[in-house]
Amino acid sequence: MTADPDLREDLPHNEAAGASAAAADALARTAGLPLLLLVGNPNVGKTSLFNRMARRNERVGNYPGVTVERRTAEMALPGGRRALLADVPGAYSLSARSSEEQIAVQAVLGWADNPRPDLVIVVVDAGQLVRNLYLVLQLIELRVPLLVALNMVDEAGERAPDPRALSDALGVTCVATNARSGAGLDELSRAILERLERARPPRLHVRYPQELLRDADAIADALPEEWRGSVERDRALALWALTSLEPDDELVGIPEALRQRCAQVLERAAARDVDREIIESRYHALEALLPGVVKPPDRPQKAAPSRTERIDRVLLHPAYGFLVFLAIMLVVFQSLFAWADPVMGGIESLFGAVHELCSSLLPAGFFQDLLTKGVIDGVGNVVVFLPQICLLFLFIGLLEDSGYMARVAYLMDRALRSVGLHGRAFVPMMSGFACAVPAIMATRTMERRRDRLLTMLVVPLMSCSARLPVYTLIIGALFPPSRFLGVLPVQGLLMVAMYLFSTCIALIAAAVLGRTVVRGSSVPLILELPPYRWPGLPNVLHLMWLRARAFLSEAGTVILGFTIVMWVLLSYPKLPEPVAPPPAAVPAAAAVPSTASDPSEPQQSGARAAALEYSFGGRLGKTLEPALAPLGFDWKIGVGIVGAFAAREVFVSTIGMVYGLGDMGDDDAPLRERMRAEMRRDGRPAYTPLVGLSLMVFFALACQCMSTLAVVRRETRSWRWPAFLFAYMTALAWGTSFLVYQGGRLLGF
Amino acid sequence: MTLDQVVPGSAVIIEQVGGARSFRRRLMELGLIPGIKVEVLRIAPFGDPLELSVRGCNLSIRAAEAKQVVAKRVEVEPLEAALPASVAASNPPASASAGSARVPSRAWESARPRAVSGLAKSAP
């Protein structure tokens, strides 16, 4: 178990994003708005409460130094006052081991470029009181200005604590709320205002063993000057350091002197169990306070199985639980694969129509091309992803909100752990069969950066739907529609084989990358399976909108830029007038008469082929020929591969253009004919089944997708990981195609 | 016995939590401290991980980590009557302290044997 140096190294890349979040806060500060932080355990309705309270200017930024989302928004307080509300990722405790876990303590204390909060609102699940109060207790010990929102009181039923009694016991104002219905929010706003104006000394006190207090004081002496406050706070910080600091933790910004002092104290106390002393003392204090807060049950009931337990008996059943799981996943997959299709087709035709309209309205020339082939097509390339992104996040929202997502991780943990992936990686991996772009965005459901990164790096290997037209073209053109062993259709088998192949490679890649590039200790799993709840549709839709907005504004601009670059690559430099037939195109064009359907087309199509060949892209294809020859590809395929960087399915139309075929629409029959007839200079066919197989393998493994790279950049906030992704997938594709082609030749195919 | 050996559907009392320090700390912070009653609800289809009920909250941990958590039996459920004698013998029922035999599900009532909590001084 070593702290991954990569994970720390990444920090400088993230500073810009963090600075912008801090800047937004700074702006609000100048307007005199107090900062409120919303903290709490996971699954306590924190996000719902945030959505209820947030009124305007919602921003999604990042915490400084980490790619963890930080949502802020303004909220209205009584008397026309306003405040800035910021969401802190769910945490069970302030103690931390990873930089992600460290966020909570940094945000609460205003460390590491985080603005110091004026009030911390802890959202507490009334049904899980003791465990939730553990976090409250840690905050009390740190003497942070606090307010408790006692959420889901109605769900807790008889076990619901009395807010007033709890307020008295803790010395912290507690307000009963219901984030789903909005009940108690007015009272919460009033309490916030009151609490901002007047401090309230906390009351709860934990009695720690004397030896532990001596340890804590020894550590408190080593605290840096800027961390120090009251005696209680220093002691609490010392306890935090004592439980959190380890030789191999991934925490940042911890002074070396403090680390050393902690190590000394732990060594001195080796015979004792310091962690247990701290945690047990806290739980004792909490349990002692409970009888005055919660009404004891009238009768010692033998609790009937809860609703959640009854549902779990079906959904987590070894047999039908699995069937339900498969059925749910099938619906999600089908929606991405098939249901999104008509909408995406509609978006494509809409942008096609706008493209045509602008072409007819504007005079031909550079600006018309820039606007239509660059900007309009580029915006179309971005918007076309929205249906899948929205659908996937709709489902993810429903699965998360209902509590089923944790069950997915529970069910899939064993299978995915063997290749080093998190159980939650299942939904992104499966979505990768439809499209890598929403799938990569879906990796956000994992908390650890290492798990997210590993999943992001292998999801693009899953055979997405954009590869389908390429497979269809190659299989249709080069493999006979015969049957294997008289029964199984060869073409269908090949298609299935490509999907299996890509899945296996993705899993192997995960196992390898997880041990090399994104090392990092495999963390033992502790998964909470929250109670089942009806998903709140407004929340789900709101989060879906936030995701879509983030994609449009951040990944979208990069995709747009890429589209313009691709347009320049494939259209410039223009052929010098008059059109001189380029020498290389002549033999090919002469050998086989063009099969374009429209008799008036050939000349125009030939000119387009010549223009493409003359462009940067065409030249790049030719330059790449020596590198592609060992894979069995000629320069024309090279041009197709260059063009396919815009999107894999573009390969089909680019290669059609190279061969001087007209606009084919959906019918690639002429292209199939043309490919079969294509000869090399030495008279051998250019496309053999072996070349076809090599090409399919190349497409299965290469990162031929600028949108994937753009969205990885957006999620990792650095160009380093997309660059690595592109490099490793291209190398993998080249190497595997090389083995397939050269191996096949050795075997005599 | 250790937590991975508990028959699904039966409850035990935690005696000792072991394992890697950060994991152990997190588990205890979630309330799984010595003396608390834990029910092993079920085991996932592939044989791992297992699902526990702790203080009314459902948690899932893997068998490898459950092996590090030592527990003792609290009550004999009907399910276990069907077990082979050898298994039953290796898991003797909880020690004769009758008080801990019936452990209420309420967290604050958790019948922690006093001897375990030598460190606890908070409760008045």
HADDOCK unambig.tbl for C-alpha pairs under 7 A between the chains (distance, minus, plus):
assign (segid A and resid 131 and name CA) (segid B and resid 30 and name CA) 6.10 0.50 0.50
assign (segid A and resid 131 and name CA) (segid B and resid 31 and name CA) 6.28 0.50 0.50
assign (segid A and resid 206 and name CA) (segid B and resid 122 and name CA) 6.27 0.50 0.50
assign (segid A and resid 207 and name CA) (segid B and resid 121 and name CA) 5.96 0.50 0.50
assign (segid A and resid 207 and name CA) (segid B and resid 122 and name CA) 4.97 0.50 0.50
assign (segid A and resid 209 and name CA) (segid B and resid 119 and name CA) 6.26 0.50 0.50
assign (segid A and resid 275 and name CA) (segid B and resid 25 and name CA) 6.46 0.50 0.50
assign (segid A and resid 277 and name CA) (segid B and resid 119 and name CA) 6.32 0.50 0.50
assign (segid A and resid 279 and name CA) (segid B and resid 28 and name CA) 6.78 0.50 0.50
assign (segid A and resid 279 and name CA) (segid B and resid 29 and name CA) 6.28 0.50 0.50
assign (segid A and resid 280 and name CA) (segid B and resid 33 and name CA) 6.92 0.50 0.50
assign (segid A and resid 280 and name CA) (segid B and resid 120 and name CA) 6.94 0.50 0.50
assign (segid A and resid 281 and name CA) (segid B and resid 120 and name CA) 5.59 0.50 0.50
assign (segid A and resid 281 and name CA) (segid B and resid 122 and name CA) 6.66 0.50 0.50
assign (segid A and resid 284 and name CA) (segid B and resid 120 and name CA) 6.62 0.50 0.50
assign (segid A and resid 284 and name CA) (segid B and resid 122 and name CA) 5.93 0.50 0.50
assign (segid A and resid 284 and name CA) (segid B and resid 123 and name CA) 6.24 0.50 0.50
assign (segid A and resid 285 and name CA) (segid B and resid 122 and name CA) 5.32 0.50 0.50
assign (segid A and resid 285 and name CA) (segid B and resid 123 and name CA) 6.26 0.50 0.50
assign (segid A and resid 287 and name CA) (segid B and resid 108 and name CA) 4.96 0.50 0.50
assign (segid A and resid 288 and name CA) (segid B and resid 123 and name CA) 5.35 0.50 0.50
assign (segid A and resid 290 and name CA) (segid B and resid 108 and name CA) 6.57 0.50 0.50
assign (segid A and resid 318 and name CA) (segid B and resid 44 and name CA) 6.89 0.50 0.50
assign (segid A and resid 318 and name CA) (segid B and resid 45 and name CA) 4.60 0.50 0.50
assign (segid A and resid 410 and name CA) (segid B and resid 44 and name CA) 6.99 0.50 0.50
assign (segid A and resid 410 and name CA) (segid B and resid 49 and name CA) 6.87 0.50 0.50
assign (segid A and resid 411 and name CA) (segid B and resid 44 and name CA) 5.99 0.50 0.50
assign (segid A and resid 411 and name CA) (segid B and resid 45 and name CA) 6.80 0.50 0.50
assign (segid A and resid 414 and name CA) (segid B and resid 46 and name CA) 6.25 0.50 0.50
assign (segid A and resid 414 and name CA) (segid B and resid 48 and name CA) 5.89 0.50 0.50
assign (segid A and resid 414 and name CA) (segid B and resid 49 and name CA) 6.96 0.50 0.50
assign (segid A and resid 524 and name CA) (segid B and resid 23 and name CA) 6.47 0.50 0.50
assign (segid A and resid 525 and name CA) (segid B and resid 61 and name CA) 5.53 0.50 0.50
assign (segid A and resid 525 and name CA) (segid B and resid 62 and name CA) 6.46 0.50 0.50
assign (segid A and resid 526 and name CA) (segid B and resid 59 and name CA) 6.76 0.50 0.50
assign (segid A and resid 526 and name CA) (segid B and resid 60 and name CA) 5.72 0.50 0.50
assign (segid A and resid 526 and name CA) (segid B and resid 61 and name CA) 5.14 0.50 0.50
assign (segid A and resid 527 and name CA) (segid B and resid 59 and name CA) 5.53 0.50 0.50
assign (segid A and resid 527 and name CA) (segid B and resid 60 and name CA) 4.88 0.50 0.50
assign (segid A and resid 527 and name CA) (segid B and resid 61 and name CA) 6.61 0.50 0.50
assign (segid A and resid 528 and name CA) (segid B and resid 58 and name CA) 5.89 0.50 0.50
assign (segid A and resid 528 and name CA) (segid B and resid 59 and name CA) 4.46 0.50 0.50
assign (segid A and resid 528 and name CA) (segid B and resid 60 and name CA) 6.20 0.50 0.50
assign (segid A and resid 529 and name CA) (segid B and resid 58 and name CA) 5.22 0.50 0.50
assign (segid A and resid 529 and name CA) (segid B and resid 59 and name CA) 5.73 0.50 0.50
assign (segid A and resid 530 and name CA) (segid B and resid 58 and name CA) 6.67 0.50 0.50
